[in-house]
Amino acid sequence: MAKNGQKVIIEIYVSPRAVSTRGVDLLGVNTLAPGARFNLLLPAGQCMNDARVVFNDGQATERRQVNTRNLTKFALP
C-alpha cells in the first residue's frame, strides 16, 4: 500500500469512500521506518477508498476517492 519516504509513519488508515469515519489505525502499536513498505489486502469489491497517513512529527497526508480496483502499488506521499 504505502512506501515511506523520509519520515517515520505512525498511523495508516484506509476506508471505503462510502464510510464517513477513518476506522482503525492499520499499524496498531507498530511504526513504519523511512523506506519501509506496508502491504494491505483490501476486501473484494472495495474499489473506492480514502487513505490517510500520519507521521511522527504530527503532519498527515490524505488521498481521497482513490480507485484501488487495479492498483498494485500506492505511495503516500
C-alpha positions as CSV (number, residue, x, y, z in Angstrom):
1,M,0.0,0.0,0.0
2,A,2.4,2.7,1.1
3,K,6.1,3.1,0.6
4,N,7.5,5.6,3.1
5,G,9.9,8.4,2.1
6,Q,12.0,10.2,4.7
7,K,9.7,10.2,7.8
8,V,8.5,7.6,10.3
9,I,4.8,6.7,9.8
10,I,2.9,6.1,13.0
11,E,-0.6,5.7,11.7
12,I,-2.2,4.4,8.4
13,Y,-5.9,4.5,7.7
14,V,-7.8,3.1,4.7
15,S,-11.5,3.2,4.5
16,P,-14.2,2.8,1.8
17,R,-15.2,6.0,0.3
18,A,-18.8,5.5,1.3
19,V,-17.8,5.5,5.0
20,S,-17.5,8.8,6.9
21,T,-15.1,7.6,9.6
22,R,-11.5,6.6,9.2
23,G,-11.7,3.3,11.0
24,V,-8.8,1.7,12.9
25,D,-5.1,2.5,12.6
26,L,-3.8,-0.3,10.5
27,L,-0.3,-0.1,12.1
28,G,-1.6,-0.5,15.6
29,V,1.3,-0.1,18.0
30,N,3.8,-0.5,15.2
31,T,5.6,2.2,13.2
32,L,6.9,2.2,9.6
33,A,10.5,3.3,9.3
34,P,11.7,5.5,6.4
35,G,12.0,3.4,3.2
36,A,9.8,0.6,4.6
37,R,6.7,-0.8,2.9
38,F,3.3,-1.7,4.3
39,N,1.2,-4.3,2.4
40,L,-2.5,-4.3,2.6
41,L,-5.1,-6.6,1.1
42,L,-8.5,-4.8,0.6
43,P,-11.8,-6.7,0.6
44,A,-13.1,-7.8,-2.8
45,G,-15.3,-5.2,-4.3
46,Q,-13.9,-2.3,-2.2
47,C,-12.8,-0.1,-5.1
48,M,-13.1,3.5,-4.0
49,N,-11.1,4.3,-0.9
50,D,-9.7,7.1,1.2
51,A,-6.2,6.8,2.7
52,R,-4.6,8.8,5.5
53,V,-1.0,8.6,6.8
54,V,0.2,10.3,10.0
55,F,3.9,10.9,10.5
56,N,5.8,11.0,13.8
57,D,6.1,14.8,13.6
58,G,2.3,15.2,13.7
59,Q,1.9,16.0,10.0
60,A,-0.5,13.9,7.9
61,T,-1.3,13.4,4.2
62,E,-4.5,12.2,2.7
63,R,-5.7,10.9,-0.7
64,R,-9.5,10.7,-1.2
65,Q,-11.5,8.8,-3.7
66,V,-8.7,6.5,-4.9
67,N,-9.8,3.9,-7.3
68,T,-7.9,0.8,-5.9
69,R,-9.6,-1.7,-8.2
70,N,-6.4,-2.4,-10.3
71,L,-3.7,-0.9,-8.1
72,T,-0.7,-3.0,-7.1
73,K,1.2,-0.1,-5.6
74,F,0.1,3.1,-3.8
75,A,2.5,5.6,-2.4
76,L,1.9,8.3,0.2
77,P,3.2,11.0,-0.1
